[in-house]
Amino acid sequence: MKGTLYIVPTPVGNLEDISLRALRVLKECELILAEDTRTSSVLLSRYDIRKPLSSYHKYNEHSSIETIKNMLLDGKDIALISDAGTPGISDPGFLLVRACVAEGIEPITLPGATACIPALVSSGLPCDRFCFEGFLPQKKGRSSALENLREERRTMVFYESPYRLVKTLEQFIEVFGPQRLCSVAREISKIHEEHVRGTLQEVHSHFVATDPKGEIVIVVAGLPKEPRAEHRNKFKDGGDERQENFK
């Protein structure tokens, strides 16, 4: 009988954000694959989970898939976790899940923490339709990726390093314009959680003056629709075009 691969989300900040089901699965499985065993040990120790840990990260995921797959085929139940959030979302996991599906091993993904949804919902921007872009390419393909989003009307969600945040906001200003609304979420579910909202120009100015720290999620409004005819004179008279465009 084949084992089960459990994809288990872990907290992005507060350790209390883990679900009861996730704790049960981690206690019952025979092996836990962790992106960084040192980071995961803190969470597991908090909940007195004593299971074998094995490293599974972007540097070894290709070479370790065959071994993990054979363990699952031998009937072992294995849980995959990342440092924070849901594995596979800008973290290792996709390759292993694909290999399991191809082998007829059913992966079970538990609902749980991810940084993009709290940042999106807290942004104050439309969240009924959105596109998740994750980390943009750092060099090759970055300009074309941004250019492809120039006409995107859905709210856009990006992950970014605090070290590249200011430069990224400058690039967003060039592509989307300085008056496009955005929100930068920092340290979600942690003690110093912060949401900086405004136009891209305003948020850029804030982080030029205030050194960004921690995990970053950028939420950018989509391309607004053309203002309704009855509002056009209002814009000319000094009305708030920025806000009206989002009605």
RAPE-V100523 format. One line per field, one symbol per residue. ss: DSSP state (H for helix, E for strand, L for the rest). phi: phi as a letter, one per 20 degrees, with the letter a starting at -180 (. if undefined). burial: # if it has 16 or more other C-alpha atoms within 10 Angstrom, else .. Layout:
BEGIN
ss = ???
phi = ???
burial = ???
END
This chain:
BEGIN
ss = LLLLEEELLELLLLHHHLLHHHHHHHHHLLEEEELLHHHHHHHHHHLLLLLLEEELLLLLHHHHHHHHHHHHHLLLLEEEELLLELLLLLLLLHHHHHHHHHHLLLEEELLLLLHHHHHHHHLLLLLLLEEEEEELLLLLLHHHHHHHLLLLLLEEEEEELLLLHHHHHHHHHHHHLLLLEEEEEELLLLLLLEEEEEEHHHHHHHHHHLLLLLLEEEEELLLLLLLLHHHHHHHHLLLLHHHHLLL
phi = .fedeeedfcgebfffffeffffffffefebdecfcfffffffffgdlddcgdcfbbfecfffegffffffffeoeecddcdfanegnelbgqgffffffgfeneeeddefrfbfffgfffefnegcfcbcedmefgfcfnfffffffegefeefdccdbfffdgfffffffffeenfeffbbdeclgmdgdgbcddqfgffffffefecffcnfccddcffffffffgfefffffenfefgfffee
burial = .############.#..##..##.###.#########..##.##........#.###...#...#..##.###..#############..###..##..#....#.#.#..#####..##..#.###..###.#.#.........#..#..#.#######.#..##.###.##.####.##########.....##########.##....#.###########...................#.#.
END
